[in-house]
């Protein structure tokens, strides 16, 4: 349970760092370029990197929470 809370706090802090421009745009662009090339989609323009990074962060939170809910539902139904 503590790991889930720590994960959410770290992801939210990362999002706040991106919004408040504490994280340099060059670093965000490099990470997004790596992620987009891994997935096989085109990289976003530099002007949209912060927005796209926030979309990725939100997607990660939704996917992780969805997996946890699914795990709890399956575990409780097997019990």
Buried (B, 14 or more C-beta within 10 A) or exposed (E): EEEEEEBEEEBEEBBEEBEEEEBEBEEBBEBBEEBBEEEEEEBBEEEEBBEBBBEBBEEEBEEBEEEEEEEEEEEEEEE
